[in-house]
Amino acid sequence: MRTKSKRARLCPVCGRPMRKNGRTAAGTQRWKCADCSLGTTAPRPDRRHDADLRAFLDWLLSGRTQGDMGSGPRMFRKRTSWCWNIRPEIPTPAVKHHTVMADGTYMSHDWCLIVAVDGETGEALGFQWCSHESKDAYAALFSRIPAPDVLVTDGLRGAESACTEVWPGARIQRCLVHVQRNTRADLTSKPRLQAGRELKKLSDRLTKIHDAEAAARWGGALNAWHIRWRDFINERTWAEDDPSNPKAARQEWWWTHQELRRCYRRLEKLFRQGRLFAFLEHELTEGSPVARTTNRLEGGVNSPLKHVLLDHHGLPEEHMRRACEWVCYMKSGSPDPASSIRPEHWKPAGPPATETKDDAGNGTPGYGTGIDWNDFHTHVAWKSND
């Protein structure tokens, strides 16, 4: 007697193995029980949901419209409405990465998404939602990632403070493009003063340095600039000499060339701390190169985030967050969207409750929330004919 295959479907009535019984007109496999003669197609809901999720991500991440998905906009929304219930999560990295880049991007509804990627491959390592780029937000993200050798960041105090606390042994490489942006913010693109023009030229040379000798010459040029203009940037303006200045109402004196002084002190401090040219240090580049900008993060993750929100403008707040999470997840090392599906995701979420809870929290209308009959009707006194 032939032995039943272990892969055979089980009869939902008697529980015994079924046998194949041809196919339907649509090509679906039929199954029949030899004992109770029950026939069924034994559908696979997991395959159907996998296909729906693939179609959902194809629409979400490709910029296509719902009308381009083949089944019509209404049918597509009905098929994939449950996909918004999935919250993709990037698994915690198990290996140490040589270089990590971290930066935040802001979006509507006062949300900020901080993303960390591998500095060499651009692989997304994790993300963190927050209201602003604070130390606690960065620390929550860094605590889930093994400490790298180098952190490349745009220079926000929250990221550097969190790195010092969570990854005390990691070096920091300041993004040179952001340093140049900070210089332009202080001195403008065309400085009016001669000292400002010279300092801006030094800042513009940062991205053209490719070896340690050029970095040493740049540091010498910065020191020579300071010797030449030291007295100039140390000039002060006293409140009694400029009483019409708004600063005179709250301070006794201020630096006359405050922006110029701030720009120099930033460059000097970064050079002294070794955060401008850490990408040239031999002990850090011995294993693999170190990036000097966050361009891989800006173009690899932050730019697609903006494009997805622009392509699907008008999404509800929660759907916007899911879309951003899917972008980050698909940028991870080995994304497997089907592994995120759970049976509880298949049922679309119901509409939010609209009732107002009172102090007791039992859902009954509280004071001022009920309907008053007199608000919709005018009282007329009853007149008797007697």
Disulfide bonds with the S-S distance in Angstrom:
none
